[in-house]
Amino acid sequence: MEERNKGIFVRVTEQEKKRIDCSAKSCGLSMSEYLRKRALGYSPREIPPDEFYPFHAKLCELCNTIDGKVSTETEDELLRLVDDIRSVLLLPEKGE
């Protein structure tokens, strides 16, 4: 990984800094990482609530349990659902 040794300095108001800091924290990122992602066209997602992870794990477990026990179409649909949940709630979104 290339070393990050260049700085970009931006002046903001106290209120703007608080909003940026709050947004970064809700995504589990430092302000630098949050601003870097935003500047490069990504929209970082907020960290899902703790209740999400057991739910997601159970869905993944269900996918493994039904392997070969339901129609291919049903299995594919469930796998798509799990992938959609992961992409909507966990992965950063790249803007256009």
C-alpha distances in whole Angstrom, upper triangle without the diagonal:
4,6,9,12,14,17,19,23,25,28,30,33,33,34,31,29,30,30,26,26,28,26,22,24,26,22,21,18,18,20,17,15,18,19,15,16,20,19,17,20,19,22,21,23,25,25,28,31,31,34,32,30,33,34,31,31,35,34,32,34,37,35,35,39,40,39,42,44,44,44,41,41,41,38,36,37,36,33,32,33,31,28,29,30,26,25,27,27,23,21,20,22,21,24,25
4,6,9,11,14,17,20,23,26,28,31,32,33,30,27,30,29,25,25,28,26,23,25,27,24,22,19,19,19,16,15,18,18,14,16,19,18,16,19,19,22,21,25,27,27,30,33,33,36,34,32,36,37,34,34,38,37,35,38,40,38,39,42,43,42,45,47,47,47,44,44,44,41,39,40,39,36,35,36,33,31,32,32,28,27,29,29,25,23,21,23,21,24,25
4,6,9,12,15,18,21,24,26,29,30,31,28,26,28,28,24,24,27,25,22,24,26,23,22,18,17,18,14,14,17,17,14,16,19,18,17,21,21,23,22,25,27,27,30,33,33,36,34,33,36,38,35,35,39,39,37,39,42,40,41,44,46,44,47,50,49,49,46,46,46,44,41,42,41,38,37,38,35,33,34,33,30,29,30,30,26,24,22,24,23,25,27
4,6,8,11,14,17,20,22,26,26,27,24,22,24,25,21,21,24,22,19,21,24,21,20,16,14,15,11,11,15,14,11,14,17,15,15,18,18,21,20,23,25,25,29,31,32,35,33,32,36,37,35,35,39,39,37,40,42,41,41,45,46,45,48,50,50,50,47,47,46,44,42,42,41,38,37,37,35,32,33,33,29,28,29,28,25,23,21,23,22,23,25
4,7,10,13,16,20,22,25,26,28,25,22,25,26,22,22,25,24,21,23,26,24,22,19,16,16,13,14,17,16,13,17,19,17,17,21,21,24,23,26,27,28,32,34,35,38,37,36,39,41,38,39,43,42,40,43,46,44,45,48,50,49,52,54,54,54,51,50,50,48,45,46,45,42,41,41,39,36,36,36,33,31,32,32,29,27,24,26,25,26,28
4,7,10,13,17,19,23,24,26,23,21,24,24,21,21,24,23,21,23,26,24,23,19,17,16,12,14,16,14,12,16,17,15,15,19,20,22,22,26,27,28,32,35,36,39,37,37,40,41,39,40,44,43,42,45,47,45,46,50,51,50,53,55,54,54,51,51,51,48,46,46,45,42,41,41,39,36,36,36,33,31,32,32,29,27,24,25,24,24,26
4,6,10,13,16,19,20,22,19,17,20,21,18,18,22,21,18,21,24,22,22,18,15,13,10,13,15,12,11,15,16,13,15,18,19,21,21,25,26,27,31,33,35,38,36,36,40,41,39,40,43,43,42,45,47,46,47,50,51,51,54,56,55,55,52,51,51,49,46,46,45,42,41,41,39,37,36,36,33,31,32,31,28,26,23,25,23,24,25
4,7,10,13,16,18,20,17,15,19,19,16,17,20,19,17,20,23,22,22,18,15,13,10,13,14,11,10,14,14,11,14,17,18,20,20,23,25,27,30,33,35,38,36,36,40,40,38,40,44,43,42,45,47,46,47,50,51,51,54,56,55,54,52,50,50,48,46,45,45,42,40,40,39,36,35,35,33,30,30,30,28,26,23,23,22,22,23
4,7,10,13,15,17,14,13,16,17,14,16,19,19,17,20,23,22,22,18,16,13,11,14,14,11,12,16,15,13,16,19,20,21,21,24,25,27,31,33,35,38,37,37,41,41,40,41,45,44,43,47,49,48,49,52,53,53,56,57,56,56,54,52,52,50,48,47,46,44,42,42,40,38,37,36,34,32,32,31,29,28,24,25,24,23,25
4,6,10,12,14,11,10,14,15,12,14,17,17,16,19,21,21,22,18,16,12,11,14,14,11,12,15,14,12,16,18,19,19,20,23,24,26,30,32,34,37,36,36,40,41,39,41,44,43,43,46,48,47,49,52,53,53,56,57,56,56,53,52,51,50,47,46,45,43,41,41,40,37,36,35,33,31,31,30,29,27,24,24,23,22,24
4,7,10,12,10,9,13,14,12,14,17,17,17,20,22,22,23,20,17,14,14,17,16,13,15,18,16,15,19,20,21,21,22,25,25,27,31,32,35,38,37,38,41,42,40,43,46,45,45,48,50,49,51,54,55,55,58,59,58,58,55,54,53,52,50,48,47,46,44,43,41,39,38,37,35,33,32,31,30,29,26,26,25,24,26
4,7,8,6,6,10,10,10,12,14,15,15,18,20,20,21,19,17,13,14,17,15,13,16,18,16,15,19,20,21,20,20,23,23,25,28,30,32,35,34,36,39,40,39,41,44,43,43,46,48,48,49,52,53,53,57,57,56,56,54,52,51,50,48,47,46,44,42,41,40,38,36,35,34,32,30,29,29,28,25,25,25,23,25
4,5,5,6,9,10,11,12,14,15,16,18,20,21,22,20,18,15,17,19,17,15,19,21,18,19,22,23,23,22,22,24,23,26,29,30,33,35,35,36,40,40,39,42,44,44,45,47,49,49,51,53,54,55,58,59,57,57,56,54,53,51,50,48,47,46,43,42,41,39,38,36,35,33,32,30,30,30,27,27,27,26,28
4,6,5,6,9,10,10,12,14,15,16,18,20,21,19,17,14,16,19,17,16,20,21,19,20,24,24,24,22,22,24,22,24,27,28,31,33,33,35,38,38,38,40,43,43,43,46,48,48,50,52,53,54,57,58,57,57,55,54,52,51,49,48,46,45,43,42,40,39,37,36,35,33,31,30,30,30,27,27,28,27,30
4,5,5,6,9,10,11,12,14,15,17,19,20,19,17,14,17,19,17,16,20,21,18,20,23,23,23,21,21,22,20,23,25,26,29,31,31,33,36,36,36,39,41,41,42,44,46,46,48,50,51,52,55,56,54,55,53,51,50,49,47,45,44,43,41,39,38,37,35,33,33,31,29,27,28,28,25,26,26,25,28
4,5,5,6,8,10,11,12,14,15,17,18,17,15,12,14,16,14,12,16,17,15,16,19,19,19,18,18,19,18,21,24,25,28,31,30,32,35,35,34,37,40,39,40,43,44,44,46,48,49,50,53,54,52,53,51,49,48,47,45,43,42,41,39,37,36,35,33,31,30,29,27,25,25,25,22,22,23,22,24
4,5,5,6,8,10,10,12,14,15,16,14,12,9,12,14,12,11,15,16,15,16,19,20,19,18,17,19,18,20,23,24,27,30,29,30,34,34,34,36,39,39,39,42,43,43,45,48,49,49,53,53,52,52,51,49,48,46,45,43,42,40,39,37,36,34,33,31,30,29,27,25,25,25,22,23,23,23,25
4,6,5,6,9,10,10,12,14,15,14,13,10,14,16,13,13,17,18,16,18,21,21,20,18,17,18,16,18,21,22,24,27,27,29,32,32,32,34,37,37,37,40,42,42,44,46,47,48,51,52,51,51,50,48,46,45,44,42,40,39,38,36,35,34,32,30,29,28,26,24,24,24,22,23,24,24,27
4,5,5,6,9,10,11,13,14,14,13,10,14,15,12,12,16,16,14,16,19,19,17,15,15,15,14,16,19,20,23,26,25,27,30,30,30,32,35,35,35,38,39,40,42,44,45,46,49,49,48,48,47,45,44,43,41,39,38,37,35,33,32,31,29,27,26,25,23,21,21,22,19,20,21,20,23
4,5,5,6,9,10,11,12,11,10,7,10,11,8,8,12,12,11,13,16,16,15,13,12,14,13,15,19,20,23,26,25,26,30,30,29,31,34,34,34,37,39,38,40,43,44,44,48,48,47,47,45,44,43,41,40,38,37,35,34,32,31,29,28,26,25,23,22,20,20,20,17,18,19,18,21
4,5,5,6,9,10,10,9,8,6,10,11,9,10,13,14,13,15,18,18,17,15,13,14,13,14,18,19,21,24,24,25,28,29,28,30,33,33,33,36,38,38,40,42,43,44,47,48,47,48,46,44,43,41,40,38,37,35,34,32,31,30,28,26,25,24,23,20,20,20,18,19,21,21,24
4,5,5,6,9,10,10,10,9,13,13,10,12,15,15,14,17,19,19,17,15,13,13,11,12,15,16,19,21,21,22,26,26,26,28,31,31,31,34,36,36,38,40,41,42,46,46,45,46,44,43,41,40,38,36,35,34,32,30,29,28,27,24,23,23,21,18,18,19,17,19,21,21,24
4,6,5,6,9,9,10,9,12,11,8,10,13,12,11,14,16,16,13,11,9,9,8,11,14,15,18,21,20,21,25,25,24,27,29,29,29,32,34,34,36,38,39,40,43,44,42,43,41,39,38,37,35,34,32,31,29,27,26,25,23,21,20,19,18,16,15,16,14,15,17,17,21
4,5,5,6,5,6,6,9,8,5,8,11,10,10,13,15,15,13,11,8,10,8,10,14,16,18,21,20,21,24,25,24,26,29,29,29,31,33,33,35,37,39,39,43,43,42,43,41,40,38,37,35,34,32,31,29,28,26,25,24,22,20,19,18,16,15,15,13,15,17,17,21
4,5,5,6,7,8,11,11,9,12,14,14,14,17,19,19,16,14,11,11,8,9,12,13,15,19,18,19,22,23,22,24,27,28,28,30,32,32,34,36,38,38,42,43,42,43,41,40,38,37,35,34,32,31,30,28,26,25,24,22,20,20,19,16,15,16,15,17,19,21,24
4,6,8,10,11,14,13,10,13,16,14,14,18,19,18,15,12,9,8,5,6,9,10,13,16,15,16,20,20,20,22,25,25,25,28,30,30,32,34,35,36,40,40,39,40,38,37,35,34,33,31,29,28,27,25,23,22,21,19,17,17,16,13,13,14,13,15,18,19,23
4,5,9,10,12,10,8,11,13,11,12,15,16,15,12,10,6,6,4,5,9,11,13,16,15,16,19,20,18,21,24,23,23,26,28,28,30,32,33,34,37,38,37,38,36,35,33,32,30,29,27,26,25,23,21,20,19,17,15,15,14,11,10,11,10,12,15,17,20
4,7,10,12,10,9,13,14,13,14,17,18,18,15,13,9,9,7,6,10,12,13,16,16,15,19,20,19,21,24,24,24,26,28,29,30,32,34,34,38,39,38,39,37,36,35,33,32,31,29,27,26,25,22,21,21,19,17,17,16,13,11,13,12,15,18,20,23
4,6,8,6,6,9,10,10,12,14,15,16,13,12,9,10,10,10,13,16,17,20,19,19,22,24,22,24,27,27,26,29,31,31,32,35,36,37,40,41,40,41,39,38,37,35,33,33,31,29,28,27,24,23,23,21,18,18,18,15,13,13,12,15,16,18,22
4,5,5,6,9,10,11,12,14,15,17,15,14,12,13,13,13,17,19,20,23,23,22,26,27,26,27,30,31,30,33,35,35,36,38,40,40,44,45,44,45,43,42,41,39,37,36,35,32,32,31,28,27,26,25,22,22,21,19,17,17,15,18,19,20,24
4,6,5,6,8,10,10,12,14,15,14,14,12,14,14,15,19,21,22,26,25,25,29,29,28,30,33,33,32,35,37,37,38,41,42,43,46,47,46,47,45,43,42,41,39,38,36,34,33,32,30,28,28,26,24,23,22,20,19,18,16,18,18,19,22
4,5,5,6,9,10,10,12,14,14,14,13,16,16,17,21,23,25,28,27,27,30,31,29,31,34,34,33,36,38,38,39,42,43,43,46,48,47,47,45,44,43,41,39,38,37,35,33,33,31,29,28,27,25,23,23,22,20,18,16,18,18,19,22
4,6,5,6,9,10,11,12,11,12,10,13,14,15,18,21,22,26,24,24,27,28,26,28,31,31,30,33,35,34,35,38,40,39,43,44,43,44,41,40,39,37,35,35,33,31,30,29,27,25,25,24,21,20,20,19,16,15,12,15,15,16,20
4,5,5,6,9,10,11,9,9,7,10,11,13,17,19,21,24,22,23,26,27,25,27,30,30,29,32,34,33,35,38,39,39,42,43,42,43,40,39,38,36,34,34,32,30,29,28,26,24,23,22,20,18,18,17,15,14,11,13,13,14,18
4,5,5,6,8,10,9,10,10,13,14,16,20,23,25,28,26,26,30,30,29,31,34,33,33,36,38,37,38,41,42,42,45,46,45,45,43,41,41,39,37,36,35,33,31,31,29,27,26,25,23,21,20,20,18,16,13,14,14,14,17
4,6,5,6,9,9,10,10,14,16,18,21,24,26,29,27,27,31,31,29,31,34,33,32,35,37,36,37,40,41,41,44,46,44,44,42,41,40,38,36,35,35,32,30,30,29,26,25,25,22,20,21,20,18,16,13,14,13,14,16
4,5,5,6,5,7,7,11,13,15,18,22,24,26,24,24,28,28,25,28,31,30,29,32,34,32,34,37,38,38,41,42,41,41,38,37,36,35,32,32,31,28,27,26,25,22,22,21,19,17,17,17,15,12,9,10,9,11,14
4,5,5,5,6,7,11,13,16,19,22,25,27,25,25,29,29,27,29,32,31,30,34,35,34,36,39,40,39,42,44,42,42,39,38,37,36,33,32,32,30,28,27,26,24,22,22,20,18,17,17,16,14,10,10,9,9,12
4,5,7,9,11,15,17,20,23,26,28,31,28,29,33,33,30,33,36,34,34,37,38,37,39,42,42,42,45,46,45,44,42,40,40,39,36,35,35,33,30,30,29,26,25,25,23,21,20,21,19,17,13,13,11,10,12
4,6,9,11,15,17,20,23,26,28,30,28,28,32,32,29,31,34,33,32,35,37,35,37,40,40,39,42,44,43,42,39,38,38,36,33,33,33,30,28,28,27,24,23,24,22,19,19,20,18,15,12,11,9,9,11
4,7,10,13,16,19,21,25,27,29,26,27,31,30,27,30,33,31,30,34,35,33,35,38,38,38,41,42,40,40,37,35,35,34,31,30,30,28,26,26,25,22,21,21,20,16,16,18,16,13,10,8,6,5,7
4,6,9,13,15,17,21,23,25,22,23,27,26,24,26,29,27,27,30,31,30,32,35,35,35,38,39,38,37,35,33,33,31,29,28,27,25,23,23,22,19,18,18,16,13,13,14,13,10,6,5,4,6,9
4,6,9,12,15,18,21,23,20,21,25,24,22,25,27,26,26,29,30,29,31,34,34,34,37,38,37,37,34,32,32,31,28,27,26,25,22,22,21,18,17,16,15,12,11,12,11,9,6,5,6,7,11
4,7,9,12,15,18,20,17,18,22,22,19,22,25,24,24,27,28,27,29,32,33,33,36,37,36,36,34,32,31,30,28,27,26,24,22,21,20,18,16,15,13,12,11,10,9,8,5,6,9,10,14
4,6,8,12,15,16,14,15,19,18,16,19,22,21,21,24,25,25,27,30,30,31,34,35,33,34,32,30,29,28,26,24,23,22,20,18,17,16,14,12,11,10,8,7,6,7,6,7,11,12,16
4,6,9,12,14,12,14,17,17,16,19,21,21,21,24,26,26,28,30,31,32,35,36,34,35,33,32,30,29,28,26,24,23,22,20,18,18,16,14,13,12,11,8,8,10,9,11,14,16,20
4,6,9,11,10,11,14,15,14,16,19,19,19,22,23,24,25,28,29,30,33,34,33,34,32,31,29,28,27,25,23,22,21,19,17,17,16,13,12,13,11,8,7,10,11,13,17,19,22
4,6,8,6,8,11,11,11,13,16,16,17,19,21,21,23,25,26,28,31,31,30,31,30,29,27,25,25,23,21,20,19,17,15,15,14,11,11,12,11,7,7,11,12,15,18,20,24
4,5,6,8,10,11,12,14,16,16,18,20,21,22,24,25,27,29,32,32,31,33,32,31,28,27,27,25,22,22,22,19,17,18,17,14,14,16,14,10,11,15,16,19,22,24,28
4,5,6,8,9,11,12,14,15,16,18,20,21,23,24,26,27,31,31,30,32,32,31,28,27,27,25,22,22,22,20,17,19,19,15,14,17,16,12,13,16,18,21,25,27,30
4,6,6,7,9,11,11,13,15,16,17,19,21,22,23,25,29,28,28,30,30,29,26,24,25,23,20,20,21,18,16,18,18,14,14,17,16,13,14,18,20,22,26,28,31
4,6,5,6,9,10,11,12,14,15,17,19,20,21,23,27,26,26,27,27,26,23,22,22,20,17,17,17,14,12,14,14,10,10,14,12,9,10,14,17,19,23,25,28
4,5,5,6,9,10,10,12,14,15,17,18,20,21,25,25,25,27,26,26,23,21,21,20,17,16,17,15,12,14,15,11,10,14,14,11,11,14,17,20,23,26,29
4,5,5,6,9,10,10,12,14,15,16,18,20,24,23,23,26,25,25,22,20,21,20,17,17,18,16,13,16,17,13,13,17,17,14,14,18,21,23,27,29,33
4,5,5,6,9,10,11,13,15,15,17,19,22,21,21,23,23,22,19,18,19,17,14,14,16,13,11,14,14,11,12,15,15,13,14,17,20,22,26,28,31
4,5,5,6,9,10,11,13,14,16,17,21,21,20,22,21,21,18,16,17,15,12,12,13,11,8,10,11,8,8,12,13,11,11,14,17,19,23,26,28
4,5,5,6,9,10,11,12,14,16,19,19,20,22,21,21,19,16,17,17,13,13,15,13,10,12,14,12,11,15,16,14,13,16,20,22,25,28,31
4,5,5,6,9,10,10,12,14,18,17,17,20,20,20,17,15,17,16,12,13,15,13,10,14,15,13,13,17,18,16,16,19,23,25,28,31,33
4,5,5,6,9,10,11,13,16,16,15,17,17,17,14,12,13,12,8,9,11,9,7,10,12,10,11,15,15,14,15,18,21,23,26,28,31
4,5,5,6,9,10,11,15,15,15,17,16,17,14,12,13,13,9,8,11,10,7,10,12,11,11,14,16,15,15,17,21,22,25,28,31
4,5,5,6,9,10,14,14,15,17,17,18,15,13,15,15,11,11,14,13,11,14,16,15,14,18,20,18,18,20,24,26,29,32,34
4,5,5,6,9,12,11,11,14,14,15,12,10,13,12,9,10,13,12,10,14,16,15,15,19,20,19,20,22,25,27,30,33,35
4,6,6,6,10,10,10,12,12,13,10,7,9,10,7,7,10,10,9,11,14,14,14,17,19,19,19,20,24,25,28,31,33
4,6,5,9,10,11,14,13,15,13,10,12,14,11,10,14,14,12,14,17,17,16,19,22,21,21,22,26,28,30,33,35
4,6,9,8,10,13,14,16,13,10,14,15,12,12,16,16,14,17,19,19,19,22,24,24,23,25,29,31,33,36,38
4,6,5,6,9,10,12,10,7,11,12,10,11,14,14,14,16,19,19,19,22,24,24,24,26,30,31,33,36,38
4,6,7,9,9,12,10,7,10,12,11,11,14,15,14,16,19,19,20,22,24,25,25,26,29,30,33,35,37
4,6,7,8,11,10,8,11,14,13,13,16,18,17,19,22,22,23,25,27,28,28,29,32,33,35,38,39
4,7,9,11,10,9,12,14,13,14,17,18,18,20,22,23,24,26,28,28,29,30,34,34,37,39,41
4,6,8,6,6,10,11,11,12,15,16,16,19,20,21,23,25,26,27,28,29,32,33,35,37,38
4,5,5,6,9,10,11,12,14,16,17,18,20,21,23,24,26,27,28,29,32,32,34,36,37
4,6,5,6,8,10,10,12,14,15,16,18,20,21,22,24,26,26,27,30,30,31,34,34
4,5,5,6,9,10,10,12,14,15,16,18,20,21,22,24,25,25,28,28,30,32,32
4,5,5,6,9,10,11,13,14,15,17,19,20,21,23,24,25,28,28,30,32,33
4,5,5,6,9,10,11,12,14,16,17,18,20,21,22,23,26,26,28,31,32
4,5,5,6,9,10,10,12,14,15,16,18,20,20,21,24,24,25,28,29
4,5,5,6,9,10,10,12,14,15,16,18,19,20,23,23,25,27,28
4,5,5,6,9,10,11,12,14,15,16,18,19,22,22,25,27,29
4,5,5,6,9,10,11,12,14,15,16,17,20,20,23,25,27
4,5,5,6,9,10,10,12,14,15,15,18,18,20,22,24
4,5,5,6,9,10,10,12,14,15,18,18,20,22,24
4,5,5,6,9,10,11,11,13,16,17,20,22,25
4,5,5,6,9,10,10,10,14,14,17,19,21
4,5,5,6,8,10,10,13,13,15,18,19
4,6,5,6,8,10,13,13,16,19,21
4,6,5,5,7,10,12,15,18,20
4,6,6,5,8,8,11,14,17
4,6,7,8,8,12,14,16
4,6,8,10,13,16,19
4,7,9,13,15,19
4,6,9,13,16
4,7,10,13
4,6,10
4,7
4
